[in-house]
Amino acid sequence: MVGGYPKCYKRLNGLEKIMTNNDELIFADDLDQKSNIFSTEEEPVEDDECWKILVVDDDEIIHAVTKMVLADYQFENRSLKMISAYSAQEAIDILEKEDDIALILLDIIMETDDAGLKCAKHIRENLQNHNVRIIMRTGQPGQAPEQEVIVNYDINDYKAKTELTAQKLFTVVTASLRSYQQIKSIERNKLGLENIINASRTIFKINSLNVFAEGILEHLTTVLNIDKSFIYAKSSGFTAYEDSQKQKYNIVASTGDFVGNENKPLDEVVSQEVLNNLNKALEKKENIFTDKTFAGYFETESGEHSLIYFQSQRTFTDIDYDLISIYATNVAIAFENISLNNEIKDTQKELIYILSDVVEGYSRETAIHVNRVGAVATMIGKKLGMEERELEVLSIAAPMHDIGKIGTPDHILQKPGKLTEEEYKVMKKHAEYGYHIFQSSKRVVMKAAGIIAHEHHEKWDGTGYPQGLKGDDIHIYGRITALADVVDALVSRRCYKEPWPFEDVVALVKEQRGKHFDPQVADAFLNSTDEYQEILANLPLD
């Protein structure tokens, strides 16, 4: 007997027969006409729509009968994908490539008397696969006693082939798949929480609201996409923030079906169904779930509002609900932190601009000058490829380039005509005064302001002041601000001069490239003239 099986294979009078549960005999000669159970070719099935079962046995009949018995099997509305291996080594090769096999039906005696036992040990110890359920099967139970096998090997069940009727096979497969599902759920929960911790660590470091919005969507997908059996790769979503002036929500970042709608009003882009879910979240001021969608609502203490919408082609599981809720809580805290940070930064900027305005002499023209210098410096830095954090520091620090003029006498600052040589020497000291104001600070922005104040009159060829620095010895902040300051001073009207035409300013920058100005900084400005005109439109000269 090859083995009493769900439908057991016997050899009667030299003819191969299959014994079904009701003892109906089907002769081998008739098999091709009645079923294709001896075919071991796999039916094409989407991996994420089925449970994978690996049958490891050196007898083709065992594979065929197992396939026939489980042909119509389903668990949790998912069918089976049967994978065949005819030796322990073949099984190991398959498992090295397939990490989502749920169950292995493993024969003990194959190429050697203990091939199955060695295979089970290799799976647990070498492949470190502790999720797959292993059912050991044998046609000769006396050769590998059950108690010894259960004690010494990490398997989940031990069955003699003679005792595996169709019903018992159904039971053991169902129990194994349920156990595998529970293990994977625990693993998903664990990985999901780890992803939340990692994602939260990242978003709490983000200071830019736009980058934060993009990060939320990216990490939310990561939090959920933690098992090949539960794919959210086709998910879509967006984040939106309220435009308080227009009392509308604009999309800030998007993914999937919503890509390409950044900066557009929400009600002009999404469907009425999506709007209904978002309106519910707004009305109730809480997160709203449906089977496949999540609408998140966030509000800061200062009254800022934001929305997150996320949809999947799969129905959310209970674990998904929990993970999204936990992640949403962290997002809300991070959003509050960014809002507070932005409030602090805005306050700092306003104080800096007010102080710079006072130093510049109370005139409207010079007040806007410091704003434009900051904007132009940031524009050049962006063109040079500076990182977001550096750009932020530059935009705040550059307006303080002339802070040292607080130590320059008013009669020199406000003199309408050309300065005398002695007056010019006094004026030049403002670079050192500015440096000394900030030199004791440990704050990044203040230290940058000190560098800019000290070096924005240095020249690329070494003929500047106060230190006569040359080339790369001048800090990049100083090189950028030097050009931004000169350009804005030339296009602006002053009590001692008329504004230059822009084409004359461009000509000067080209002529002073490699002399007064860093060549790369000059090129960055010359390649950004359209952006510069936008700055002038927002911060007009007159």
SULTA-V839566 format. One record per residue. N is the residue number from 1. RES is the residue in one small letter. PSI is psi in whole degrees, -180 to 180 (999 if undefined). Layout:
n=N res=RES psi=PSI
n=N res=RES psi=PSI
This chain:
n=1 res=m psi=126
n=2 res=v psi=-28
n=3 res=g psi=127
n=4 res=g psi=125
n=5 res=y psi=174
n=6 res=p psi=-43
n=7 res=k psi=102
n=8 res=c psi=147
n=9 res=y psi=128
n=10 res=k psi=162
n=11 res=r psi=111
n=12 res=l psi=122
n=13 res=n psi=36
n=14 res=g psi=2
n=15 res=l psi=138
n=16 res=e psi=132
n=17 res=k psi=156
n=18 res=i psi=123
n=19 res=m psi=115
n=20 res=t psi=177
n=21 res=n psi=-34
n=22 res=n psi=20
n=23 res=d psi=16
n=24 res=e psi=130
n=25 res=l psi=133
n=26 res=i psi=118
n=27 res=f psi=150
n=28 res=a psi=-35
n=29 res=d psi=-26
n=30 res=d psi=-2
n=31 res=l psi=-42
n=32 res=d psi=-27
n=33 res=q psi=-30
n=34 res=k psi=-28
n=35 res=s psi=171
n=36 res=n psi=38
n=37 res=i psi=-19
n=38 res=f psi=-4
n=39 res=s psi=126
n=40 res=t psi=9
n=41 res=e psi=137
n=42 res=e psi=138
n=43 res=e psi=139
n=44 res=p psi=116
n=45 res=v psi=139
n=46 res=e psi=128
n=47 res=d psi=-38
n=48 res=d psi=3
n=49 res=e psi=8
n=50 res=c psi=165
n=51 res=w psi=135
n=52 res=k psi=128
n=53 res=i psi=128
n=54 res=l psi=119
n=55 res=v psi=118
n=56 res=v psi=108
n=57 res=d psi=145
n=58 res=d psi=4
n=59 res=d psi=116
n=60 res=e psi=-32
n=61 res=i psi=-39
n=62 res=i psi=-44
n=63 res=h psi=-46
n=64 res=a psi=-44
n=65 res=v psi=-42
n=66 res=t psi=-44
n=67 res=k psi=-41
n=68 res=m psi=-45
n=69 res=v psi=-37
n=70 res=l psi=15
n=71 res=a psi=-40
n=72 res=d psi=15
n=73 res=y psi=140
n=74 res=q psi=145
n=75 res=f psi=126
n=76 res=e psi=40
n=77 res=n psi=23
n=78 res=r psi=133
n=79 res=s psi=-175
n=80 res=l psi=148
n=81 res=k psi=114
n=82 res=m psi=129
n=83 res=i psi=133
n=84 res=s psi=139
n=85 res=a psi=140
n=86 res=y psi=8
n=87 res=s psi=164
n=88 res=a psi=-41
n=89 res=q psi=-39
n=90 res=e psi=-39
n=91 res=a psi=-43
n=92 res=i psi=-41
n=93 res=d psi=-41
n=94 res=i psi=-45
n=95 res=l psi=-25
n=96 res=e psi=-24
n=97 res=k psi=-33
n=98 res=e psi=110
n=99 res=d psi=9
n=100 res=d psi=29
n=101 res=i psi=130
n=102 res=a psi=-35
n=103 res=l psi=140
n=104 res=i psi=124
n=105 res=l psi=105
n=106 res=l psi=119
n=107 res=d psi=145
n=108 res=i psi=-51
n=109 res=i psi=112
n=110 res=m psi=-111
n=111 res=e psi=-25
n=112 res=t psi=169
n=113 res=d psi=-21
n=114 res=d psi=23
n=115 res=a psi=-42
n=116 res=g psi=-39
n=117 res=l psi=-44
n=118 res=k psi=-37
n=119 res=c psi=-46
n=120 res=a psi=-41
n=121 res=k psi=-41
n=122 res=h psi=-40
n=123 res=i psi=-45
n=124 res=r psi=-44
n=125 res=e psi=-43
n=126 res=n psi=-46
n=127 res=l psi=-14
n=128 res=q psi=36
n=129 res=n psi=102
n=130 res=h psi=3
n=131 res=n psi=-41
n=132 res=v psi=139
n=133 res=r psi=135
n=134 res=i psi=118
n=135 res=i psi=114
n=136 res=m psi=131
n=137 res=r psi=145
n=138 res=t psi=144
n=139 res=g psi=-9
n=140 res=q psi=75
n=141 res=p psi=-26
n=142 res=g psi=-26
n=143 res=q psi=-27
n=144 res=a psi=88
n=145 res=p psi=140
n=146 res=e psi=-47
n=147 res=q psi=-43
n=148 res=e psi=-42
n=149 res=v psi=-45
n=150 res=i psi=-39
n=151 res=v psi=-42
n=152 res=n psi=-13
n=153 res=y psi=142
n=154 res=d psi=76
n=155 res=i psi=169
n=156 res=n psi=-17
n=157 res=d psi=159
n=158 res=y psi=123
n=159 res=k psi=136
n=160 res=a psi=142
n=161 res=k psi=-28
n=162 res=t psi=-23
n=163 res=e psi=-5
n=164 res=l psi=82
n=165 res=t psi=172
n=166 res=a psi=-43
n=167 res=q psi=-41
n=168 res=k psi=-35
n=169 res=l psi=-42
n=170 res=f psi=-44
n=171 res=t psi=-46
n=172 res=v psi=-35
n=173 res=v psi=-44
n=174 res=t psi=-46
n=175 res=a psi=-39
n=176 res=s psi=-43
n=177 res=l psi=-38
n=178 res=r psi=-42
n=179 res=s psi=-44
n=180 res=y psi=-42
n=181 res=q psi=-42
n=182 res=q psi=-40
n=183 res=i psi=-44
n=184 res=k psi=-34
n=185 res=s psi=-43
n=186 res=i psi=-43
n=187 res=e psi=-42
n=188 res=r psi=-42
n=189 res=n psi=-45
n=190 res=k psi=-49
n=191 res=l psi=-38
n=192 res=g psi=-44
n=193 res=l psi=-38
n=194 res=e psi=-42
n=195 res=n psi=-38
n=196 res=i psi=-43
n=197 res=i psi=-47
n=198 res=n psi=-43
n=199 res=a psi=-43
n=200 res=s psi=-38
n=201 res=r psi=-37
n=202 res=t psi=-49
n=203 res=i psi=-26
n=204 res=f psi=-15
n=205 res=k psi=-14
n=206 res=i psi=136
n=207 res=n psi=-28
n=208 res=s psi=131
n=209 res=l psi=-40
n=210 res=n psi=-45
n=211 res=v psi=-38
n=212 res=f psi=-44
n=213 res=a psi=-43
n=214 res=e psi=-40
n=215 res=g psi=-36
n=216 res=i psi=-49
n=217 res=l psi=-44
n=218 res=e psi=-46
n=219 res=h psi=-30
n=220 res=l psi=-41
n=221 res=t psi=-40
n=222 res=t psi=-41
n=223 res=v psi=-39
n=224 res=l psi=-30
n=225 res=n psi=72
n=226 res=i psi=12
n=227 res=d psi=131
n=228 res=k psi=-22
n=229 res=s psi=-13
n=230 res=f psi=80
n=231 res=i psi=128
n=232 res=y psi=21
n=233 res=a psi=-25
n=234 res=k psi=15
n=235 res=s psi=159
n=236 res=s psi=155
n=237 res=g psi=173
n=238 res=f psi=162
n=239 res=t psi=147
n=240 res=a psi=142
n=241 res=y psi=152
n=242 res=e psi=132
n=243 res=d psi=101
n=244 res=s psi=-29
n=245 res=q psi=-43
n=246 res=k psi=-6
n=247 res=q psi=44
n=248 res=k psi=159
n=249 res=y psi=130
n=250 res=n psi=142
n=251 res=i psi=131
n=252 res=v psi=-43
n=253 res=a psi=152
n=254 res=s psi=163
n=255 res=t psi=162
n=256 res=g psi=-130
n=257 res=d psi=-17
n=258 res=f psi=1
n=259 res=v psi=140
n=260 res=g psi=1
n=261 res=n psi=17
n=262 res=e psi=141
n=263 res=n psi=7
n=264 res=k psi=148
n=265 res=p psi=139
n=266 res=l psi=-45
n=267 res=d psi=-7
n=268 res=e psi=-4
n=269 res=v psi=-47
n=270 res=v psi=164
n=271 res=s psi=166
n=272 res=q psi=-34
n=273 res=e psi=-44
n=274 res=v psi=-44
n=275 res=l psi=-39
n=276 res=n psi=-44
n=277 res=n psi=-42
n=278 res=l psi=-38
n=279 res=n psi=-35
n=280 res=k psi=-43
n=281 res=a psi=-41
n=282 res=l psi=-43
n=283 res=e psi=-44
n=284 res=k psi=-11
n=285 res=k psi=48
n=286 res=e psi=170
n=287 res=n psi=139
n=288 res=i psi=127
n=289 res=f psi=143
n=290 res=t psi=-174
n=291 res=d psi=-34
n=292 res=k psi=7
n=293 res=t psi=156
n=294 res=f psi=125
n=295 res=a psi=112
n=296 res=g psi=139
n=297 res=y psi=133
n=298 res=f psi=139
n=299 res=e psi=136
n=300 res=t psi=168
n=301 res=e psi=-25
n=302 res=s psi=1
n=303 res=g psi=9
n=304 res=e psi=142
n=305 res=h psi=148
n=306 res=s psi=159
n=307 res=l psi=147
n=308 res=i psi=134
n=309 res=y psi=134
n=310 res=f psi=130
n=311 res=q psi=147
n=312 res=s psi=157
n=313 res=q psi=-9
n=314 res=r psi=154
n=315 res=t psi=134
n=316 res=f psi=142
n=317 res=t psi=171
n=318 res=d psi=-38
n=319 res=i psi=-41
n=320 res=d psi=-45
n=321 res=y psi=-45
n=322 res=d psi=-45
n=323 res=l psi=-44
n=324 res=i psi=-42
n=325 res=s psi=-44
n=326 res=i psi=-46
n=327 res=y psi=-40
n=328 res=a psi=-36
n=329 res=t psi=-44
n=330 res=n psi=-37
n=331 res=v psi=-42
n=332 res=a psi=-42
n=333 res=i psi=-43
n=334 res=a psi=-40
n=335 res=f psi=-41
n=336 res=e psi=-42
n=337 res=n psi=-44
n=338 res=i psi=-41
n=339 res=s psi=-44
n=340 res=l psi=-41
n=341 res=n psi=-43
n=342 res=n psi=-37
n=343 res=e psi=-42
n=344 res=i psi=-44
n=345 res=k psi=-44
n=346 res=d psi=-40
n=347 res=t psi=-44
n=348 res=q psi=-46
n=349 res=k psi=-44
n=350 res=e psi=-43
n=351 res=l psi=-40
n=352 res=i psi=-46
n=353 res=y psi=-40
n=354 res=i psi=-45
n=355 res=l psi=-42
n=356 res=s psi=-39
n=357 res=d psi=-43
n=358 res=v psi=-45
n=359 res=v psi=-37
n=360 res=e psi=-10
n=361 res=g psi=20
n=362 res=y psi=0
n=363 res=s psi=148
n=364 res=r psi=-38
n=365 res=e psi=-48
n=366 res=t psi=-25
n=367 res=a psi=-47
n=368 res=i psi=-26
n=369 res=h psi=-47
n=370 res=v psi=-34
n=371 res=n psi=-43
n=372 res=r psi=-40
n=373 res=v psi=-43
n=374 res=g psi=-43
n=375 res=a psi=-43
n=376 res=v psi=-41
n=377 res=a psi=-43
n=378 res=t psi=-41
n=379 res=m psi=-45
n=380 res=i psi=-44
n=381 res=g psi=-40
n=382 res=k psi=-42
n=383 res=k psi=-32
n=384 res=l psi=-6
n=385 res=g psi=23
n=386 res=m psi=150
n=387 res=e psi=161
n=388 res=e psi=-43
n=389 res=r psi=-43
n=390 res=e psi=-40
n=391 res=l psi=-40
n=392 res=e psi=-43
n=393 res=v psi=-44
n=394 res=l psi=-42
n=395 res=s psi=-32
n=396 res=i psi=-38
n=397 res=a psi=-35
n=398 res=a psi=-40
n=399 res=p psi=-14
n=400 res=m psi=17
n=401 res=h psi=-33
n=402 res=d psi=23
n=403 res=i psi=-27
n=404 res=g psi=-12
n=405 res=k psi=-9
n=406 res=i psi=-22
n=407 res=g psi=6
n=408 res=t psi=132
n=409 res=p psi=145
n=410 res=d psi=-36
n=411 res=h psi=-23
n=412 res=i psi=-45
n=413 res=l psi=-40
n=414 res=q psi=12
n=415 res=k psi=125
n=416 res=p psi=-25
n=417 res=g psi=-170
n=418 res=k psi=142
n=419 res=l psi=148
n=420 res=t psi=168
n=421 res=e psi=-40
n=422 res=e psi=-43
n=423 res=e psi=-38
n=424 res=y psi=-37
n=425 res=k psi=-41
n=426 res=v psi=-44
n=427 res=m psi=-41
n=428 res=k psi=-21
n=429 res=k psi=-12
n=430 res=h psi=-25
n=431 res=a psi=-43
n=432 res=e psi=-38
n=433 res=y psi=-45
n=434 res=g psi=-42
n=435 res=y psi=-45
n=436 res=h psi=-28
n=437 res=i psi=-39
n=438 res=f psi=-9
n=439 res=q psi=-26
n=440 res=s psi=-9
n=441 res=s psi=146
n=442 res=k psi=0
n=443 res=r psi=139
n=444 res=v psi=-46
n=445 res=v psi=-42
n=446 res=m psi=-39
n=447 res=k psi=-40
n=448 res=a psi=-39
n=449 res=a psi=-38
n=450 res=g psi=-42
n=451 res=i psi=-46
n=452 res=i psi=-45
n=453 res=a psi=-37
n=454 res=h psi=-33
n=455 res=e psi=2
n=456 res=h psi=-4
n=457 res=h psi=6
n=458 res=e psi=155
n=459 res=k psi=149
n=460 res=w psi=-36
n=461 res=d psi=3
n=462 res=g psi=8
n=463 res=t psi=10
n=464 res=g psi=-169
n=465 res=y psi=163
n=466 res=p psi=-11
n=467 res=q psi=-11
n=468 res=g psi=33
n=469 res=l psi=157
n=470 res=k psi=141
n=471 res=g psi=-134
n=472 res=d psi=-7
n=473 res=d psi=-21
n=474 res=i psi=130
n=475 res=h psi=146
n=476 res=i psi=-34
n=477 res=y psi=-42
n=478 res=g psi=-41
n=479 res=r psi=-42
n=480 res=i psi=-48
n=481 res=t psi=-32
n=482 res=a psi=-47
n=483 res=l psi=-43
n=484 res=a psi=-40
n=485 res=d psi=-46
n=486 res=v psi=-47
n=487 res=v psi=-47
n=488 res=d psi=-34
n=489 res=a psi=-37
n=490 res=l psi=-40
n=491 res=v psi=-10
n=492 res=s psi=152
n=493 res=r psi=136
n=494 res=r psi=167
n=495 res=c psi=-20
n=496 res=y psi=2
n=497 res=k psi=159
n=498 res=e psi=156
n=499 res=p psi=147
n=500 res=w psi=148
n=501 res=p psi=145
n=502 res=f psi=-37
n=503 res=e psi=-30
n=504 res=d psi=-35
n=505 res=v psi=-45
n=506 res=v psi=-42
n=507 res=a psi=-40
n=508 res=l psi=-44
n=509 res=v psi=-42
n=510 res=k psi=-42
n=511 res=e psi=-34
n=512 res=q psi=4
n=513 res=r psi=122
n=514 res=g psi=-5
n=515 res=k psi=-82
n=516 res=h psi=-41
n=517 res=f psi=144
n=518 res=d psi=127
n=519 res=p psi=-41
n=520 res=q psi=-38
n=521 res=v psi=-42
n=522 res=a psi=-45
n=523 res=d psi=-39
n=524 res=a psi=-41
n=525 res=f psi=-47
n=526 res=l psi=-25
n=527 res=n psi=6
n=528 res=s psi=27
n=529 res=t psi=-32
n=530 res=d psi=-45
n=531 res=e psi=-35
n=532 res=y psi=-40
n=533 res=q psi=-33
n=534 res=e psi=-39
n=535 res=i psi=-44
n=536 res=l psi=-34
n=537 res=a psi=-37
n=538 res=n psi=-29
n=539 res=l psi=75
n=540 res=p psi=154
n=541 res=l psi=-35
n=542 res=d psi=999
